[in-house]
Amino acid sequence: MNKPQILIVEDDAAVSNLIATTMETQNYQYHRARTGAGAVMDALSYRPDVILLDLGLPDMDGVEIIKKIRSWSNVPIIVVSARSEDTDKVAALDAGADDYLTKPFSVDELLARLRVALRRVRYDSEKTSAESSTYENGTLKIDYAAGCVYRAGDEIHLTPIEYKLLCALARNTGKVLTHNYILKEVWGNPDGVDLPSLRVFMATLRKKLEADPSHPQFIQTHIGVGYRMLRQE
């Protein structure tokens, strides 16, 4: 099993170092961000399993960070903050935080909260794996077992790369996938594949998938970031 990936968002160096050391003792991998903007970009780039988030950052309030991340991801977010008022906790939880830990905190309690969040991640992953081997989104259907794709009942013939691209997007419906994530997911070692090549493959996939590629219904482009599979009614 891969090591859990933890994103630590904290501008206080002492607290950040304490949490980082704690992650090392538990054999967790981690990345650190000191600003809200950095936190959002790292959440997109590294796709962590859990985010540990301080609310009082120099450039952006933590609640706004939660709202931004929740617009495209369900990653568990544990707030670790000196704000102890109930109104602050409610605001963070209402925005989409999963848990709230007040500073100063016990390392043992932090690890306990983290284990709970990681159990949820594993449960969600196992539940997804146990579900039907078909994917349906509006008129789009993927039969993973047969490796076939259908639109409005008609089979669409895709190249192996196009199929892998579509599956990566489908399995993360509603989430923005960065260019780097897609390159690693589809090609494994992206060193020999450049961004223009990815755009070409995505364009050919859209031509086969979308009724009107100039007004896509399924695959949304996030300029400078990546792509997202949109959920259809």
N, C-alpha and C positions, 0 to 999 in steps of 0.2 A: 504494500500500500504506500502511496506517495505521502511524503511529509505534509502535514497541514500548512497552508500558506496564510500567514497573518499580516495584515496591514496595520501598522501602528501610526496613528495620526496624533502627534503631540509636539507642541513647540517648546515645552520645558525640557531642557537637555537632561536634567537629573531624572525626571520621571520617565522620559523616553529610554534612557540607559537602563533604568531599573526594569522596565517591561521587556526590553530587548534581551537583557541577561536572563530574565525569567523564561523567555521563549527558548533561549539556547539550552537551558537546563532541561527543558521538556522535549528537546529535539524537534522543535517547530522551525520552519523557515519563516523569515519575516522581511518586510520592507518597511522603511520609515519615511514619513512625510511630516513637514513642519508647518505647512500652510493648507488652507482649504483647496486652493487651486491644484496644489500638488497631490492632495488626497484624491480628488476626483480623477485626475489623470492616471494616478497609480492604480486606482480601482478599475479603470478601463484597461490599462496595460497589463497588470499582473493577475487580474481576476482572482483575488484572494478568497480563501474559504470563510474568513471572518475578518471584520474591521473593528479595531479598538479605537474609538474616536473621542478626542477631547473637544468640548464645545467652544472653549475660549481661544480661538486661533486669531492671528494678527490680521488676516485679510478677509475672513468670512466667518459668519456665525455657524456653529456646528449644525443647527437645525436646518439651515439652508443646504448644507452639504448632504444631510440625510435625504432631503427632498430631491436633490439633483440625482443622487445615486439610485433612489427608489424609482425614478422615472424610467430606468432601464434594467435594474437588477434587484433580486431578492436576497442578495448576500446578507447573512446575519451581521447586524451592527450592534456592538456593545458600547454604550457611552461610558466613558471614564472621565468624570468631571468634578470640579470643586463646587459647582452649583448644586446646592442641596434643597432648594425650595421645591415644593410639590409642583408649582406651576412650570418650573423648568423641566422637571421630569415628564410631566404630562405633555408638554410641547414637543419634547424629543420623541416620546413614544408615539404620540399622535402622528408625527411626521414620518414614522416608520422604523424607529429604532426597536431592536428586539429586547434589549436589556439596559439597565442603568446602574452604574456603580459609582458611588460618591468617594471622592478623595478626602482624606487619606484612606487608602484601601489596604486590605490584607492581601498578600500575594496568593495565599491559599484560596481566598474567596474569588479572586480574579481567575485563577486556574479552574475553579469549579464552574464559574459562569461560562468560561471558554469551552469546557468539556461539554456542557449542555448544548451550546451552539453547534459544536462539531458533531454531536449526535444527531442534531436536526439535519445537518448537511448530509450525513451518511444515510439517514432515513429517506430523505428526499431523493437521493441518488438511487437507492435500492428500489424505491417505489417506482421511479421512472423506468428502471431496467426491467421491472416485473410487469409493466403495462403491455398492452397489445403491441405487436410488432408492426403495426401500421400507424401512419401519421396522417391526420386529416385537418385541413385548414381551408375553409371555404370550398372552392372547387378543386383544390390541390390535394392529392393523395399520394403518399409514399408507402410502398410495401417493402419494408426493410428486408424481410426474409427472402423475397424474390428479387430485390434490387430493381424494382420497377417504379416508375413515376407516372401519374395520371393527372390530366387536367380536364375537368368536366366529363370524366369517364373515358377520355381518349388517352391512349398511352403516348408519352413523350419520350423520345429516344435521346438520351444524354450520353456524353462521353464520360469515362471514369472520373476525370477531374471535375466536370460539371456536377456529377452525382455527389461526389464528396463535398463539394462546396454547398450544394443544396442541403445535404444531411446536416452539415455543421450549423447552418442557419436555422434549419427546422428544429433541431434539438435544443436550440437556445432562443426559441420564438419570443419576441418581445425584448430581447437583450441586444444591446449594441455590441457587435464583435469587432475588435480593432483589426486593422490590416495585419499587424504582427501575429495576433492570435490566429487569424484565418490561415496565414502562411504556414505557421507551425502545425496547425491542426490538419491541414490538407496535404502539405508537402513533407511534413515531418522536420526536415532540415531546410529552412527557408533561405539559406545563404545563397543558393544559386537561382533563386526566383525573385524577380523584382516587382515593384508595385505596378508598373504598366502592364506586366503579364497578367497579374491578378485582375486588373480592370478589363482586359480583353476577355478573359474567361468569364467574368461576371456579366459582361455585355452579351456574350453568346448565350449564357444561361437565361438571361432576361428575355432574349428574343424567342426562346423556346417556351418560356414559362408564362410570360405576361401577354395578355390580349393586346395591350398597347404599351410597348417597352418605353415610350416617351412619357407615359403616365403610369408608372409601376404601382401595382396593388400589393404585391407580395414583398419585394426586396427594396428596402429604403436605403438610400445613400446618406451617410453622415460625412459631409465633406471634410477631409483631413483627418478623419477618425476611422471610419470603417463602414459596416453594413448591418442592417437589422431586418429579420423576418417579421413582418407585421402580422398580427392576429386578425383574421377575417371573421366577420359575424357569421 
